[in-house]
Amino acid sequence: MPTPVGPVPPDPNDPDLWDWGDDDAPRSRRSPWRVLVVGLVVLGLVLLLLASVL
């Protein structure tokens, strides 16, 4: 059977189409570990810049 050319329109009966996750418990995009790592990298770059200037 030949396949259609181009993108297939979404099937409205597909359960994954309507599964947007839990609305009751939104997940924070900023995890504490990610904030800590980014903060340490920024602090290290600032200290490296200060050490190269002095």
N, CA, C and O atoms as CSV, one atom per row, in Angstrom:
chain,resi,resn,atom,element,x,y,z
A,1,MET,N,N,0.847,-1.172,0.000
A,1,MET,CA,C,0.000,0.000,0.000
A,1,MET,C,C,0.894,1.238,0.000
A,1,MET,O,O,1.815,1.316,0.813
A,2,PRO,N,N,0.657,2.193,-0.871
A,2,PRO,CA,C,1.524,3.380,-0.912
A,2,PRO,C,C,1.298,4.275,0.308
A,2,PRO,O,O,0.198,4.353,0.854
A,3,THR,N,N,2.371,4.940,0.710
A,3,THR,CA,C,2.275,5.848,1.850
A,3,THR,C,C,2.069,7.273,1.345
A,3,THR,O,O,2.535,7.610,0.257
A,4,PRO,N,N,1.379,8.116,2.115
A,4,PRO,CA,C,1.179,9.495,1.679
A,4,PRO,C,C,2.483,10.294,1.757
A,4,PRO,O,O,3.355,10.020,2.582
A,5,VAL,N,N,2.584,11.264,0.896
A,5,VAL,CA,C,3.762,12.133,0.891
A,5,VAL,C,C,3.451,13.336,1.778
A,5,VAL,O,O,2.390,13.949,1.659
A,6,GLY,N,N,4.380,13.662,2.661
A,6,GLY,CA,C,4.205,14.811,3.550
A,6,GLY,C,C,3.785,14.375,4.936
A,6,GLY,O,O,3.639,13.182,5.204
A,7,PRO,N,N,3.589,15.344,5.820
A,7,PRO,CA,C,3.230,15.005,7.200
A,7,PRO,C,C,1.808,14.477,7.291
A,7,PRO,O,O,0.914,14.907,6.562
A,8,VAL,N,N,1.626,13.553,8.186
A,8,VAL,CA,C,0.314,12.951,8.405
A,8,VAL,C,C,-0.438,13.831,9.400
A,8,VAL,O,O,0.136,14.217,10.418
A,9,PRO,N,N,-1.693,14.157,9.139
A,9,PRO,CA,C,-2.439,14.959,10.116
A,9,PRO,C,C,-2.612,14.182,11.423
A,9,PRO,O,O,-2.738,12.958,11.397
A,10,PRO,N,N,-2.620,14.878,12.565
A,10,PRO,CA,C,-2.749,14.179,13.840
A,10,PRO,C,C,-4.101,13.499,13.977
A,10,PRO,O,O,-5.133,14.011,13.544
A,11,ASP,N,N,-4.058,12.333,14.593
A,11,ASP,CA,C,-5.272,11.564,14.827
A,11,ASP,C,C,-5.920,12.057,16.119
A,11,ASP,O,O,-5.300,11.945,17.177
A,12,PRO,N,N,-7.151,12.603,16.082
A,12,PRO,CA,C,-7.770,13.097,17.319
A,12,PRO,C,C,-8.115,11.994,18.302
A,12,PRO,O,O,-8.381,12.282,19.469
A,13,ASN,N,N,-8.119,10.744,17.872
A,13,ASN,CA,C,-8.407,9.631,18.772
A,13,ASN,C,C,-7.150,9.095,19.444
A,13,ASN,O,O,-7.236,8.179,20.262
A,14,ASP,N,N,-5.983,9.647,19.115
A,14,ASP,CA,C,-4.730,9.205,19.704
A,14,ASP,C,C,-4.646,9.741,21.136
A,14,ASP,O,O,-4.719,10.955,21.330
A,15,PRO,N,N,-4.493,8.870,22.151
A,15,PRO,CA,C,-4.455,9.367,23.541
A,15,PRO,C,C,-3.232,10.227,23.820
A,15,PRO,O,O,-3.285,11.092,24.694
A,16,ASP,N,N,-2.125,10.014,23.100
A,16,ASP,CA,C,-0.933,10.827,23.334
A,16,ASP,C,C,-1.120,12.266,22.862
A,16,ASP,O,O,-0.432,13.168,23.341
A,17,LEU,N,N,-2.042,12.486,21.930
A,17,LEU,CA,C,-2.284,13.835,21.442
A,17,LEU,C,C,-2.832,14.723,22.551
A,17,LEU,O,O,-2.531,15.915,22.603
A,18,TRP,N,N,-3.630,14.148,23.432
A,18,TRP,CA,C,-4.270,14.934,24.476
A,18,TRP,C,C,-3.587,14.788,25.832
A,18,TRP,O,O,-4.044,15.390,26.803
A,19,ASP,N,N,-2.513,14.013,25.932
A,19,ASP,CA,C,-1.826,13.794,27.205
A,19,ASP,C,C,-0.803,14.907,27.418
A,19,ASP,O,O,0.299,14.865,26.872
A,20,TRP,N,N,-1.180,15.892,28.212
A,20,TRP,CA,C,-0.286,17.021,28.477
A,20,TRP,C,C,0.380,16.900,29.837
A,20,TRP,O,O,1.044,17.840,30.275
A,21,GLY,N,N,0.227,15.791,30.507
A,21,GLY,CA,C,0.844,15.605,31.816
A,21,GLY,C,C,-0.091,16.022,32.933
A,21,GLY,O,O,-1.258,16.332,32.695
A,22,ASP,N,N,0.425,16.029,34.155
A,22,ASP,CA,C,-0.368,16.407,35.324
A,22,ASP,C,C,-0.475,17.913,35.429
A,22,ASP,O,O,0.539,18.608,35.499
A,23,ASP,N,N,-1.697,18.423,35.441
A,23,ASP,CA,C,-1.888,19.847,35.651
A,23,ASP,C,C,-1.907,20.182,37.139
A,23,ASP,O,O,-1.688,21.331,37.524
A,24,ASP,N,N,-2.169,19.181,37.971
A,24,ASP,CA,C,-2.248,19.423,39.407
A,24,ASP,C,C,-0.873,19.621,40.032
A,24,ASP,O,O,-0.740,20.362,41.005
A,25,ALA,N,N,0.143,18.975,39.490
A,25,ALA,CA,C,1.492,19.056,40.059
A,25,ALA,C,C,2.468,19.515,38.983
A,25,ALA,O,O,3.162,18.688,38.392
A,26,PRO,N,N,2.533,20.820,38.717
A,26,PRO,CA,C,3.473,21.279,37.694
A,26,PRO,C,C,4.911,21.095,38.156
A,26,PRO,O,O,5.246,21.392,39.302
A,27,ARG,N,N,5.746,20.610,37.269
A,27,ARG,CA,C,7.149,20.356,37.590
A,27,ARG,C,C,7.947,21.621,37.364
A,27,ARG,O,O,7.821,22.271,36.326
A,28,SER,N,N,8.748,21.958,38.314
A,28,SER,CA,C,9.559,23.165,38.194
A,28,SER,C,C,10.629,22.965,37.128
A,28,SER,O,O,11.278,21.920,37.073
A,29,ARG,N,N,10.803,23.972,36.284
A,29,ARG,CA,C,11.815,23.873,35.234
A,29,ARG,C,C,13.208,24.049,35.810
A,29,ARG,O,O,14.188,23.605,35.212
A,30,ARG,N,N,13.307,24.692,36.964
A,30,ARG,CA,C,14.610,24.921,37.587
A,30,ARG,C,C,14.783,23.975,38.757
A,30,ARG,O,O,14.258,24.212,39.844
A,31,SER,N,N,15.512,22.916,38.531
A,31,SER,CA,C,15.773,22.009,39.633
A,31,SER,C,C,16.882,22.611,40.497
A,31,SER,O,O,17.720,23.353,39.985
A,32,PRO,N,N,16.902,22.309,41.781
A,32,PRO,CA,C,17.934,22.879,42.664
A,32,PRO,C,C,19.356,22.524,42.227
A,32,PRO,O,O,20.262,23.347,42.364
A,33,TRP,N,N,19.564,21.324,41.708
A,33,TRP,CA,C,20.908,20.944,41.271
A,33,TRP,C,C,21.360,21.762,40.074
A,33,TRP,O,O,22.525,22.148,39.986
A,34,ARG,N,N,20.440,22.028,39.149
A,34,ARG,CA,C,20.810,22.804,37.968
A,34,ARG,C,C,21.168,24.236,38.354
A,34,ARG,O,O,22.126,24.800,37.825
A,35,VAL,N,N,20.404,24.826,39.273
A,35,VAL,CA,C,20.693,26.186,39.724
A,35,VAL,C,C,22.040,26.227,40.436
A,35,VAL,O,O,22.813,27.166,40.246
A,36,LEU,N,N,22.326,25.221,41.250
A,36,LEU,CA,C,23.599,25.161,41.971
A,36,LEU,C,C,24.772,25.035,41.013
A,36,LEU,O,O,25.777,25.727,41.176
A,37,VAL,N,N,24.662,24.171,40.026
A,37,VAL,CA,C,25.758,23.969,39.068
A,37,VAL,C,C,25.992,25.231,38.243
A,37,VAL,O,O,27.136,25.635,38.037
A,38,VAL,N,N,24.917,25.853,37.771
A,38,VAL,CA,C,25.069,27.079,36.982
A,38,VAL,C,C,25.673,28.185,37.837
A,38,VAL,O,O,26.515,28.945,37.359
A,39,GLY,N,N,25.258,28.284,39.084
A,39,GLY,CA,C,25.824,29.285,39.988
A,39,GLY,C,C,27.308,29.069,40.231
A,39,GLY,O,O,28.078,30.029,40.253
A,40,LEU,N,N,27.716,27.826,40.412
A,40,LEU,CA,C,29.127,27.533,40.621
A,40,LEU,C,C,29.958,27.834,39.375
A,40,LEU,O,O,31.081,28.327,39.482
A,41,VAL,N,N,29.414,27.540,38.202
A,41,VAL,CA,C,30.142,27.831,36.962
A,41,VAL,C,C,30.304,29.339,36.792
A,41,VAL,O,O,31.383,29.810,36.433
A,42,VAL,N,N,29.246,30.096,37.046
A,42,VAL,CA,C,29.323,31.559,36.936
A,42,VAL,C,C,30.308,32.115,37.958
A,42,VAL,O,O,31.106,32.992,37.626
A,43,LEU,N,N,30.268,31.628,39.174
A,43,LEU,CA,C,31.202,32.076,40.204
A,43,LEU,C,C,32.642,31.757,39.806
A,43,LEU,O,O,33.534,32.584,39.990
A,44,GLY,N,N,32.868,30.575,39.270
A,44,GLY,CA,C,34.213,30.218,38.821
A,44,GLY,C,C,34.700,31.109,37.694
A,44,GLY,O,O,35.869,31.494,37.671
A,45,LEU,N,N,33.816,31.443,36.755
A,45,LEU,CA,C,34.220,32.329,35.660
A,45,LEU,C,C,34.522,33.737,36.163
A,45,LEU,O,O,35.461,34.376,35.690
A,46,VAL,N,N,33.735,34.220,37.118
A,46,VAL,CA,C,34.005,35.547,37.683
A,46,VAL,C,C,35.323,35.550,38.421
A,46,VAL,O,O,36.101,36.495,38.288
A,47,LEU,N,N,35.594,34.513,39.198
A,47,LEU,CA,C,36.875,34.439,39.908
A,47,LEU,C,C,38.050,34.327,38.938
A,47,LEU,O,O,39.107,34.914,39.170
A,48,LEU,N,N,37.867,33.580,37.859
A,48,LEU,CA,C,38.927,33.471,36.848
A,48,LEU,C,C,39.170,34.819,36.175
A,48,LEU,O,O,40.316,35.177,35.903
A,49,LEU,N,N,38.122,35.554,35.910
A,49,LEU,CA,C,38.274,36.885,35.319
A,49,LEU,C,C,38.979,37.832,36.265
A,49,LEU,O,O,39.854,38.590,35.848
A,50,LEU,N,N,38.604,37.798,37.552
A,50,LEU,CA,C,39.269,38.652,38.530
A,50,LEU,C,C,40.734,38.276,38.691
A,50,LEU,O,O,41.581,39.156,38.847
A,51,ALA,N,N,41.045,36.991,38.657
A,51,ALA,CA,C,42.443,36.564,38.822
A,51,ALA,C,C,43.275,36.977,37.610
A,51,ALA,O,O,44.464,37.264,37.754
A,52,SER,N,N,42.681,37.013,36.432
A,52,SER,CA,C,43.462,37.394,35.247
A,52,SER,C,C,43.670,38.912,35.168
A,52,SER,O,O,44.648,39.375,34.581
A,53,VAL,N,N,42.752,39.681,35.760
A,53,VAL,CA,C,42.878,41.138,35.731
A,53,VAL,C,C,43.891,41.595,36.771
A,53,VAL,O,O,44.664,42.519,36.519
A,54,LEU,N,N,43.894,40.964,37.924
A,54,LEU,CA,C,44.802,41.387,39.001
A,54,LEU,C,C,46.206,40.912,38.832
A,54,LEU,O,O,47.060,41.202,39.670
